[in-house]
Amino acid sequence: MSADLAQKTCKMCCMEIPKDARKCPHCHHFQNRLSMILFHPAFAVLGACIPLAGMLIVFSTIFDQGENYQHYKDQIEITDSEIALGETKSGATVAVIGTIRNKSPVPWKEIQFHAEFLDAQGRRTDVGEREDGSFYLPANGMSSFKVSFRREFPETNYVKHTVRVATAKDARARW
């Protein structure tokens, strides 16, 4: 009879419960330490936060825009270039053909070239900016390029030129 009356106090609600009860019938609180730890609300919050943190990491890698070109612009240089004048069915053209070197550890894509054309006196006669979406410049590598524009002035106005890279995107970035 004394075995039936063996009681203990619930650690949470202080109600009398049977001595061998693992869970309080009043507050539903587990009585042994392992169950108290495993079924603590903090573990439920932690269990919900881990997938959320994983999703944040995945989204940050998906929408990462990569390195900023402005930090590396001094490491990308046009090593040589020349002017090529031509005619097509749609009109006269001027192109800059050359070689570009990337000394940075970042591969670049969607490079936007900016070209200025000067006459014999050194006056600027024409400018052009062209983005080549398919152009890829490997990290620590070299590549040839060609940028073509519609020519608006006579050939004598295209004596000298300068060309530079205006912008580029990190090729490792998804967008």
HUJO-V396689 format. One record per backbone hydrogen bond with DSSP energy under -1.0 kcal/mol. CO is the residue of the C=O (numbers start at 1). NH is the residue of the N-H. E is the energy in kcal/mol with one decimal. If there is no record, write none. Layout:
<<CO & NH & E> <CO & NH & E>>
This chain:
<<1 & 5 & -1.1> <6 & 19 & -1.8> <8 & 17 & -3.1> <10 & 14 & -1.2> <15 & 10 & -2.7> <17 & 8 & -2.6> <18 & 21 & -1.5> <22 & 31 & -2.9> <24 & 28 & -1.5> <29 & 24 & -2.3> <32 & 36 & -2.0> <33 & 37 & -2.4> <34 & 38 & -2.9> <35 & 39 & -2.2> <37 & 40 & -1.2> <40 & 43 & -1.2> <41 & 45 & -2.1> <42 & 46 & -2.6> <43 & 47 & -2.6> <44 & 48 & -1.4> <45 & 49 & -2.1> <46 & 50 & -2.0> <48 & 52 & -1.2> <49 & 53 & -2.8> <50 & 54 & -2.2> <51 & 55 & -2.5> <52 & 56 & -2.3> <53 & 57 & -2.1> <54 & 58 & -2.2> <55 & 59 & -2.8> <56 & 60 & -2.4> <57 & 61 & -1.8> <58 & 62 & -2.0> <59 & 63 & -2.6> <68 & 71 & -1.1> <69 & 72 & -1.7> <72 & 75 & -2.1> <75 & 103 & -3.2> <77 & 101 & -3.0> <80 & 99 & -2.5> <82 & 97 & -2.5> <84 & 95 & -2.6> <86 & 93 & -3.0> <91 & 88 & -2.4> <92 & 151 & -2.6> <93 & 86 & -2.4> <94 & 149 & -2.9> <95 & 84 & -2.7> <96 & 147 & -2.5> <97 & 82 & -2.2> <98 & 145 & -2.6> <99 & 79 & -1.8> <99 & 80 & -1.1> <100 & 143 & -2.2> <101 & 77 & -2.2> <104 & 140 & -1.8> <107 & 171 & -2.7> <108 & 137 & -3.0> <109 & 169 & -2.6> <111 & 132 & -2.4> <112 & 166 & -3.1> <113 & 130 & -2.3> <114 & 164 & -2.2> <115 & 128 & -2.5> <116 & 162 & -2.1> <117 & 125 & -3.1> <117 & 126 & -1.5> <118 & 159 & -2.1> <118 & 160 & -2.0> <119 & 122 & -1.6> <123 & 119 & -2.3> <126 & 117 & -3.3> <128 & 115 & -3.2> <130 & 113 & -2.8> <132 & 135 & -1.2> <137 & 108 & -2.6> <138 & 141 & -1.3> <141 & 102 & -3.3> <143 & 100 & -3.1> <145 & 98 & -2.2> <147 & 96 & -2.7> <149 & 94 & -2.3> <154 & 157 & -1.9> <155 & 158 & -1.8> <160 & 118 & -2.7> <162 & 116 & -2.7> <164 & 114 & -2.9> <167 & 112 & -3.0> <169 & 109 & -2.8> <170 & 173 & -1.1>>
